[in-house]
């Protein structure tokens, strides 16, 4: 006979699938709290707390269907509190909800939902056996996918060092120097990464049925066409994918990051090729204006030495309207998104100190013809640890962290400004240019 669930929250919970934060258990764990059932409860509680917390739904079968048995709130809370005091060390933070026939939540019986908080103690949690007041044995477990398993040696070290981060986030601004008509500015001093941008721009402008012919009609006056923004987004993405800076990433860099924790690399890095790229949408107006399948994103020349390096087995997906791209496999996802593109005052043709009043207040010097394309990048990554092998987790995390390090070191606008020559150098160069013009 089916047991009907009236409570909406409980109904939604029971229609979810078991995962790393949800587990279904029989009511027997609480209605018959013998030594074996107390141990089972303890190991599941510890497993959740050592990962990111979760909910233990007691009183249902493996499919989440209520068993129709009665669990008393007082008895269940007493059992769990005793287990927390005697079978778990350090103790865990938890809360609970009970749904019952008496509250019209169910047509029969009751369901007890135990919500376990992520461990906030300096030490990881363990299932313990005591002899009097002393602990004789500790057992460390972790929730991974649909199971609660013993931790590996490497995971135990990670838990003690509190290195359990399964995500990273970073943001930065990348600036490209442009002339007022939207093409790269021809300046002597510019960031190294800007050369990738210029090289890619030149490649597109030399293609037959050029992508630029129909989109670069902007004369620098009036509102900037949406198509121009889309084109500049595409240029930013493709210049990143072609950037030589990322070619410098080697397996040895990752190996040094995880030395002592991973004996050997279990994946290699490869050069990004057109076949590794997936376009999220091929109906973008920018793509429809050209015969190129992936307009200028990657060199078709197999001898090219520039470009992103990605782990074997991963793919690159370019977002719709070129708002960013992701590198992903079953083990990790690295997202690089362009939040917004804007035009502003360009890099001074003299040292910033000499035009401070213009740069600081965003006023355009009427004698200058340059502007700045500002791409705000958000970089985030997720690793499904501990649902994957610990070594793989450490390696993919090291890869993503190295990508962030490259952005920090190679795309740092402030460092570029600091390295510009002193104002007197600019003045000398201007004089030399004047003399050369007179000679000509």
N, C-alpha and C positions, 0 to 999 in steps of 0.2 A: 504494500500500500504506500503510495507516494506521500511524502511529508511536505506540506506547502510552507513556503517562506513568505511572510507578509512584510517584513522589514526590508526597505529598499536598499539600505547600505549592506546588509547581510546578503541579500540576493545578489548584488553586484560583486561582492567579495567571493561568494561561492561559485560564481560563473567565470572567475578568473582561472588561469592555469598556474599550477605550481611552478615556482621559479626561485631565484636566489633570495627573494624577500617574502616568500609565501609558501607554507607547507600545511597540508591537511593531515590530521591525525585522529585516530579512533578515541572515543570517550573513555575507553578502558584505561588510558594513561592516568586519568584522574579518578575514575570510579573504582579502580583497583590499584592503588598506589603502592604495589610491592616494590622490592629492591630493584628488580629489572626495569619496571616502568619508570621508577624514579631516575634511574641511570639514563634511560632513553630521553626523558624530558630534559635532564641536565645537559646532555650532549647537543641536543637541538638548540637549546637556549644559548649555550656557549658558541656554537657554530654561527648563529645569527649575529651575536654581539661582536665576534671577532671579524666579521665582514662589515656590513653596513646596517645591521639591524634587520628586523622583519617581523612577520606575524605568524604565529602558530595557531591554526584554527582547529580546536579539539571538539570532537563530537560528530565527525563526518567521515565518510569513506574516502578512498583515493580520488574519486571523481568529484568530491565536494558535495555529496548528497548527505543531508542530515540522517543520522542513525535512529533518531527518535528516543534516545536514552536521556535520562535526567542527570544533570551535573549541578550540584548545589554550589552556590557562590561561596559560601563560608568554607566548605570542605575543599574546593579547588584552590582558593586563595591561601588556605593554610598549608596545603601540600606544596604549592609553588614557593611560598615564602620559606618553608623549611628546607626545600631543595636548594634555594638560593643561599641560605645561611650555612648549610652543611656540605653540599655537593659541588658548589661552584666557588672559585676563588680567583680574583676578587669577585665580590658580588656584582650583580648586573642590575641596571635600572630597567623597570618594566611598568607597564600599565595594562589594564584589561577591560573587556566588555563582555557581558553575558546576555545572550538572547534566549528567551524562553517562551513556552506556551502561555505561562501566566501573564506575560506582558503583550500577548497577541503578536509576537514576532514569528512564531512557528505554530503549525497546527498540532505539533506533538513534540515533547522532549525539549532539549536545550542545547545550545552551542556556546562554547567558551572561547573567546578570542584573546590570546595573549600577545601583546605588542612589546617586542624586545628592542631596547634602544642600542645604538652602536656604542661599543665600549669607549668610555672616556678616561679610563684609568691609565696610568703610565705603563702598566704591565698588561699583557694579553690575558684573557680569561682561560681557565682550565677546569675540566671536570676532575675533582679530587677525591681521594680516599683518605680517611683520617683514622688515626689511632689515638684516641683521646683527643688532646688538643694539637697534636702534631699531624702534619700532612705526610703520608707515606708514598703517595703516587699522584702525578699530575698527567692529565691527558688533554692535549691541545687539539681542537677541532675548528673547522671553518666551513661555512655554507658556500657551496659552489654549484650553481645551476639548481637542479632538483634534489641534490643530495647533500648530506652533512658528512664530511670526511676528515680523516686525520691530516694534519698539516705536514708538508715536507720539511726537511732540514732548512732549506733556503727560505721557505715561508715563515718558519719559526723565527729565524734571524730577522726577517722583515717585520714581523709582528713586534718583536722586542725593540726594534729600532724605530717603530711607529712609521715605517715607510710603507704605507698602505694606500698612497694616493693613486687613484685610477683615472685621473684626468689632469689636464693642464690648460691654462688660459693665458693669453698674451695679446696685447694690442699695441699697435704702433702706427705712425703716419709715414707714408712714403711719398716723396715729392718729386715730380718730374718738371723740368724747365721747358716752357713752350714759348714760341712766338705767338703774337696775337691772333694769327690765323690758325693756330692749333697744331703747328708742326714743331718738332723738337728745336729748342733754341740752340744756336751755334755759339757756345761760350767756351772759353779756354779752361775755366775752372768749373768742374761739375762733379757730382758723386760718381764713383766708379760704376755703380749699377745703371747709371743713366746711359752708358754706352750700349748696354743690352737693349734698352728702350729704343735708342736711335737706330741700332742695327736692325731691329725687328721692323721699325717704321719704314726703313729703306727697302726692306725685303717686300713688304706689302705694296709699297708704292711702285715697285718695279714689275709686279705681277701683271700678266695680261688680264683684262677685265678687272682692273685694280679695285680693291675694296675702298680705296681712299678717293677715287675719282668722284663718286656720287655722294660721299659723306663729308668730305672736307670742303664744302662750299661756304662755310662760315667765314665772314669777313671781319669778325671781331667786334661787331656792333649789334645791339639788340639782344634779345634773349637767346641763350644757347640752345640749339635744337636738341631734342631728346636723342636723336640719332647720333649726335656728336658725343653725348655722354656715354652711350652704349659702345661706340667705337673706342673711346678712351678707356672704358672698362676692359674691353677685349685686349687692348694694347698693354694695359697693366698686367693682366693675367698672363698673356703670352710672353711678355718680357720676363716675368718671374719664372715661368716654366723653361725659358731659354737661358736663364741667368747662370753665368759661369760659376758664381759663388756656390751654387748647390752641387756643382760637379766636384767640388773639393771634399764632399762627404764620402768617406771610405769606411769599409768594415772595421779598420783598425781604430777609428774614432769611437765606434760603438763598443768595440771590445774593451777599450780603456775605461769606458763608462761603467761597464759591468764586471770589471776584473775582480776576481775573488768570489764572485757570485755565480757566474756562468762560465763553465769550462771552455766551451767553444761556441762560435756562432752557428746558429741553426738556420740562418737564412742569408742570402747574398743580396747585394744591391746591383741594380742594372740601370742603364741609361733609358730614359723615357723615350718611347717611340710612338708614332701616330696610332698604332694598333692598341696601345695601352690607354688611349683617351676615349672617353665616352661623353657625348654631348647630351645634356639633360633634355634639351629641346632643339630640334633641327628646323623649327618653323620661325625662328627669330628673323625679323626683317633684315638684319645685318647679313645673315647667311644667305638669304634669298637674292641678294644683290651680287653674288659672286658664284662662279662655277666650282670654287674650291669646297671640298667636303668639310674640311676643318681649316678655315681661312687663316693660313699663316701661323697657326699656333706652334707648329713644330717643323723643324727642317726635315724634308724627305731625304736629304742627303745623308747616307749612312756613315759618312766620314766625319760628321759633325762631332765636335768634342764638348760643346756647351749644352747645358740643360740639367733639369732635375734628375736626381737619382732616386729610385723608388725600390722598396723591397720586392724580391721575386714574389709573384703571385698576387700583387696588388694592382689596382687600377686607379686612374685619375678621372673624376667626373667633373666636367665644367658646368656650373649652374646656369639656369635659364637667364637670359639677358646679361650673362657674364658678370654676375654678382659675386663670383668667387669660384673656388674649386675644392674638391676633397680628394684625399688619397686614402684608400681603404682596402681592407681585406677582411677576412672573418675575425682576425685577431685585434684589429685596431681601426680607428677612424681619425684622420687629421683633417680638420676643416679650416680653410683660409678664405674668409669672406671680405668683400669690399663693401663696407657699410655705406659710404657716400663719396662721391667725387665732387670737387669744387674747384673753381678758378679763383685765384687771388693774386696778390702782388708777387711778382716774380723775384728771383734771386737778384740782388743788386749786382750791377756790372762793376761796381767798385766795392770796396770792403764794407760790410754791414755797418761798421761804426760811422762811416761817412754819410750814411743815409738812414741813420737811426730813427729820425722823426717820421720817415715814410714807412719803414718796415714795422715799427712798433705800433703805429696806428692804422695800418692797412691802407694807406693812401698811395695812389699810383703816381709815380714820378712821370710827368708828361714827356720827359725826354727818353724814357725807357720803353722798349717794345716787347718786353718779356713778361710772362705770367707764370703761375705755378699750378700744376695739376696735383691736387692733394688727394691721395688714396688712403683712407683709414682702413687698416686691416685688423680683423679680429681672428685670432688663431686659437682654436680649441681642439682638444683631443680626448677620446674616450678609449679605455682599454677594458675589455670584459674580464678583468681579473676578480676573483680567482677561478673563473669559469674556463680558463685556459692554463696551460702549463706555465709554471712560474718563470722558467727560463725565457719562454717566448714573450711573456709579459714584460720582463726586464729589457729585452732586446728592442721590442717595439717602442717601449717608453723611451729608451735611450735614443732611438731614431727620431722620434717626435721632438724630444728635447734638443737634439742637435739642430733640427730645422729652426726651432725658435732661437737658438744661439746664433745661427747664421743671420737671421733677421736682425737680431740685436747688434751684431758686430758689423755687418756689411751694409745695412740699410739705415744707419743712424745719421739722421740729418744734423743733429747738434754737433756730432763729432766732425762732420764735413765742414760746417761753418767754422769751427775752431781751427781747422787745418788750412783755411784760406790764407793766402799771403797777406802781409800787412798792407795797410793803405798806401804806403810809399811805393811798394812794388806795383800796385795798380797805376799809380800816377806815372811811374817810369815807363810802364808799358804803353800808356796813353801817349806819352811824348814820343816814344819810338814809332808808334803807329802814325802819328802826325808827320814825323820826318819822312817815313816811307811813302806816305801819300804825296808829300811835296816832291820827292824824288821822282815818283811816277808821273 
